[in-house]
Amino acid sequence: MPWFKKDRRPDEPSEKKVRTEGLWIKCDGCRQIIWKRDLESNLQVCPKCSYHFRVDARTRLSQLLDDGQWTEVDAELTSSDPLGFVDQKPYRDRLAAAKAAAGLNDALITAEGKLACRPVIVCAMEYKFIGGSMGCVMGEKITRAIERALESRRPLLIVSASGGARMMEGAVSLMQMGKISCALMRLDEARVPYISILTDPTTGGVTASFAMLGDFNIAEPNALIGFAGPRVIEQTIRQKLPQGFQRSEFLLQHGMLDAVVKRPELKAWVARALEFLCSPA
C-alpha cells in the first residue's frame, strides 16, 4: 500500500464532464440522433428524413405570422364545467392541471397578425391541453374569430391538432360542430377566405366539422387525419385497412385534401393561396 496520498482541492473535478444533455434528440421517423439547433432551424422538421415533429400553438403562430408577432384575443375564456363531470378525477382538476401545464385557459389560441403583409386571423390548437379537444370554449373562440373575420373581411386560418370533441362536456362539446359550421357558412356566403391546416393528429369531431370545410384543406406530411381510429374501423368492417390509411398522403390521393405541404414551405403556400382568394393586399 503506498505511503503517500495525493491531495485534491475540493473544487477540482474528479473527471471531465461534457455538457451535452438536452442538446440532442432522437428522430421518431429515422431513429437518427439530431442536434436540436438543426431541428429548430428547420422548423422542427428532421433534416435527415423530413419527419415532422409536433409543435405547440405558440410555435405554430410564430412560424406562420410575420416576424413571429401577433395579438391574442379572447384569452380570458375558460370552461365552467357545465356537467360537473367526474371520471377518474373531477374535470375541474383536469382543467386546472392542463392550464398549469400549457399556460393557457383552453386548447386554442386566437391570434390577429399579418401573413406576408396581409392581415389575417389565425386559430391554433394546443394538443398538450387535454389532447387539443374541442369543448365549449374552443367552439366559442372559433365562432368569435369567424365573426371578426366576417366583420373585417380578413382571411381566417385554423390550424387543427386535436383528438376530437371533449367528452367531459358531453353534448355541449358536440354542439360546437354545428355552431362553428353554421358560422363558416356565413363566412362562405360573404366570400371571405378560410384555409384549414390539418396537422398530426386531427381526428374526431374536429375532422367531422370545420377542419374539412376550408376553401383549401391542406395538411402536413404523414399527419394522422380521420374520424374514428383505425382499430375501431377494422373491428367494424372486419377488414384489414390499406397501408397508410388515414395519413395525409392517402387522403390527398383519394380527394379529401387539396395539398400536402411541408412545414418549411407552408407559409409561402398559404400566402400564394390568399393571393388567389383575395384582392391584392
N, C-alpha and C positions, 0 to 999 in steps of 0.2 A: 504494500500500500504506500503511495507516495507520501513523503513527509512534508510536502508543501501544498498550498492551496491558492489558486488564483482568485483574487477578489474581483468582483464585478460591481460596477457602480449601479445603484438602484434604477437609474434612468436609462441604462444600456439594455437594449432588447436582446433576448437570447438568440433570435434568428431574424432574418429579414422577412418582412411581410409585404407583399404586393397588393395594393388595394384595387381589386378587380370586381368585388362583389357589386352586383347591380348594374354593371356596365355591359353585360351580355345577356342575350335571351335566345331560347331555342324556338325555331320556327315550327309551328304546328303543321305546316304543309310539307316542307322538305326535310325537316328534322335537323337542319344545319344550325350552327351557332352564329348569331348575327350580333354585330356591335350595335348597341342601342342608338348611338348617334346616327349611324347609317339608316336605321329603320325610321327614325324621326325625320330625317331629311327627305325621306321618300314617302312621307305622309302615312306612316305605319303600314307600308306595303313591303313585303320581303324583297330585297334587291336580287335574290337568287332564283326564286320560283314564282314571284308575284302573288304570294298568298296575302290576302287582305286581313290584317288584324282588326278586331273590333275597336272602335274609338268611341269616346263618350260624347255627349251632346255639345259640350263647350268646345271640344277639339273640332268637332264637325263644323260648327259655326265659324270658327277661326279659319278653317280651310276653305270655306265657301265664300265668305264675305270679305270685301276689300280691306286690306290692312288688318284683318282679324278684328275689326271694330264693329260693334252692334249695340243697340239699346234694347234691354229686356223689358217686356210689358207683361202684366198680369202675373207677376211673380208671387204675389201675396195669396193667390187662391190655393186652398187646401181642402182635402176631403173632410166631411163631417161624420164619417162612418154611419151612413144612413140606416143600415140594418143592425147596428150593434153586433157585428159578426164575430164569432169566436170559432176557431178550429183547434189547432194545437196550442195557439195562444191568441189573445184578442187582436183584432185587426188594428185597433188603435196603437198597440205595441209594435206591430209590424210597420205601421206608418212612421212612428217615431224613430225606429231603427233605420228605416230607409232614408228618412230625412237627414239623419246624422251621417250616414254613410255617403250619400250622394251630394249633400249640401244643397238640396232642392226641396221644395214643398210638394212636388209631384214629378211624374215621369216625363215631363215635356217642358222645353224652353221655347217661348215665343220671342223672336228677335226681329227688330227692324234695322236694316242696314242697306248697304249697296253691294251689288254683284256686277263687276265690270262697269262701274259707274252708274248702274241703273238701280233706283230704289226698289227694294223687294221686302217681302215679309216671309220669314222662314220659321217653321216649327220643326224642332229637332227633338227626337225622343231619347231618353236616357234609360238604357237597358238595365243599369245597375239598380234602378228604383223599381223593385218588385217586378223584374223582368220586362220593364217598359210597358206594363199592362195599361189598358185603357179603362179608366174609371170616369166618374162624373166630372172631375177637374180637367182631365185631358179633353174630354168632349167639349166642355165649356170654353177652354182656351183655344182650341182649334176653331170652334164656331166664331168666337170673337175675332180671331185672326182673319177668317174668311170675310166677316163683316167689315173689318178695317180695309182689307184688300178691295172689297166691293165699293166702299165709300171713296177711297183714294185712287182706285184703279191701278194699284200696284200689283205686280205678279206675286203669286203665292207659291212657295215651295214647302213641301212636307217631307222630312227625312224620317222614314219609318225604321224602327228597330224594336220589335215588340213580340211578346208571347201571346197577344190577343186581349180579349176583354178581361177585366179584373173581376173575377167571380166572387170576391169578398163583398162586392157591391151588387151582386145578383142582377136582377132585371134592369136596375138603374144603369149598369155598365152596358148592357146590350142595347138600351135605348139610344146610346150615343152614336151607334152605327147609323140609325135613321136620321138623327138630328144633324150630324155632320153631312150626310149625303144630301139632305134637303138644302142645306146651306150651299153646298157645292153646285147644286142645280141652279140656284140663283146666280152664282158666280159665272157659270157657263152661259146662262141666258144673257148676262151683261157682257159676255165676251172678254172677260178678264182671265188671263192665262193662269193655269195651275199645273205645276210639274211635280209629279210624285217620284221620290227617290227611295227605292227599296234596298235595305241593307240586311246583313245577316244578324239575327233572323227576322223575318216578317211573317207572322202566322196569325191564325185565328180570325177574330172579328175585325182586326185591322186590315188584313188582306181581303176579307169579305166585304169591305166597305170602301173607305176613302183611299186606301193605298192603290187600288186598281182603277180609280176614277179620274186620273190625270189626263190633261191634253197630251202629255207624254208620260209614259210609265217606264222609268229606267232603273236599272239595278247594277250593283257592283258584282264583279265576278264571283261565281260559286256561292252566292248568297242563298240561304235556305228560305224559300218562299212557298207558302201553302196555307191551307185551312186546317185540316186535321193532320196529325203526324203520320209518317209512312207506315209505322207498325199498325196503327188503327185502321188505315185504309186496306192494308194487306189482309188483316183479320176479317174485314167486312166483305171484300170482294173475293177472298180466298184465292188470290193470285199473287205471284211474285212481281213486284214493280220493276220497271226498266231501270237500267243504270243511269244515275244522275237525276232520277226523278225528283222534282221539287227544287232543283237547283236552277239558278237564273239562266244558264245557258240552255237548259231543257225548255224552260218557259219561253225563251226567245224563239227557239226553233218551232214551237207549237203556237206561236202567235199571241201569247199572253203579255209580252213585253215589247216595247219599241226599240230598246237598245240595252246592251250590257257594256258599261263604261268603266274603265279602270280609274281608281281614285285620283291619280295624278292628272288625269285628263278630264275629270268630272266638271270642274268649274268652267273650263273653256267650252265644254259641250253644252252645259246649261246656258252659258252666255250666248252661244250661237242659236240655241233653240228659242231664247227670248227675243233675239233679233228677228227671227222668223215669225213669232207670235205677236210681237208688239210693234207699235210705231217706234221710230228711232228715239233713243234716249235723249 
